[in-house]
Amino acid sequence: MLLDLKTVSPLPNFQLDLEFENGEQRRFDMRPLLVMKPWNRIATPALFERVRVDYGTAVWPGEIDIAPETLYDDSVPLPQPESN
């Protein structure tokens, strides 16, 4: 099942908060990827924070992106607020 990314929010320490089209909210750690090409080009906070959603995935300036299935498979679910 391929899920498109709906929203992305950059966090300190090269983390991304993600929301997918099914409503799931997850957190992805970019640090392991930042030592590899092409992601090494966004390994500064100023560039990393310029992430946006385009074509259903996370995209940075310079045509740098990451597959949505990688974002989903390698992320962890965020705790959901308890409803009363």
C-alpha positions as CSV (number, residue, x, y, z in Angstrom):
1,M,0.0,0.0,0.0
2,L,1.5,3.3,-1.1
3,L,0.5,6.3,1.1
4,D,1.0,9.9,0.0
5,L,2.4,12.3,2.5
6,K,0.0,15.1,3.4
7,T,2.0,17.3,5.7
8,V,5.7,17.5,6.8
9,S,7.1,19.6,9.7
10,P,10.9,19.8,10.2
11,L,12.0,19.4,13.8
12,P,15.4,20.0,15.6
13,N,18.0,17.3,15.2
14,F,17.0,16.5,11.6
15,Q,13.6,14.9,12.5
16,L,10.5,15.1,10.4
17,D,6.9,15.0,11.7
18,L,4.8,13.4,9.0
19,E,1.1,13.1,8.3
20,F,0.0,10.6,5.7
21,E,-3.2,10.6,3.7
22,N,-4.7,7.9,5.9
23,G,-4.4,10.3,8.9
24,E,-1.4,8.5,10.5
25,Q,1.1,10.7,12.2
26,R,4.7,9.5,12.3
27,R,8.2,10.7,13.0
28,F,11.2,10.1,10.7
29,D,14.9,10.5,11.7
30,M,16.9,11.8,8.7
31,R,20.3,11.6,10.5
32,P,21.3,8.2,9.0
33,L,20.7,9.5,5.5
34,L,22.5,12.8,5.8
35,V,25.9,11.2,5.3
36,M,24.8,9.9,1.9
37,K,24.3,11.6,-1.5
38,P,22.1,13.4,-2.3
39,W,20.9,14.1,1.2
40,N,24.3,15.3,2.4
41,R,23.4,18.5,0.5
42,I,20.6,19.3,3.1
43,A,22.7,18.4,6.2
44,T,22.5,21.9,7.6
45,P,19.5,23.1,9.7
46,A,18.8,26.0,7.4
47,L,18.5,23.8,4.3
48,F,16.8,20.9,6.1
49,E,14.0,23.2,7.4
50,R,13.1,24.1,3.8
51,V,11.3,20.8,3.4
52,R,7.8,20.8,1.7
53,V,5.3,18.3,0.4
54,D,5.3,17.9,-3.4
55,Y,4.0,14.9,-5.4
56,G,3.0,13.1,-2.2
57,T,6.5,13.1,-0.6
58,A,9.0,15.3,1.2
59,V,11.0,17.5,-1.1
60,W,13.9,20.0,-0.6
61,P,15.3,22.7,-2.9
62,G,17.6,21.2,-5.5
63,E,15.3,18.4,-6.5
64,I,16.2,16.4,-3.4
65,D,13.4,14.1,-2.2
66,I,12.8,10.8,-0.4
67,A,10.4,8.1,-1.4
68,P,7.1,8.2,0.6
69,E,7.3,4.4,1.3
70,T,10.8,5.0,2.9
71,L,9.3,7.7,5.0
72,Y,6.5,5.5,6.1
73,D,8.5,2.2,6.6
74,D,11.4,3.8,8.5
75,S,9.3,6.1,10.7
76,V,7.7,5.5,14.1
77,P,4.1,6.3,15.0
78,L,3.6,9.4,17.1
79,P,1.6,8.9,20.3
80,Q,-2.0,9.8,19.8
81,P,-3.6,12.1,22.3
82,E,-6.0,10.3,24.5
83,S,-9.7,11.1,23.9
84,N,-12.0,11.5,26.9
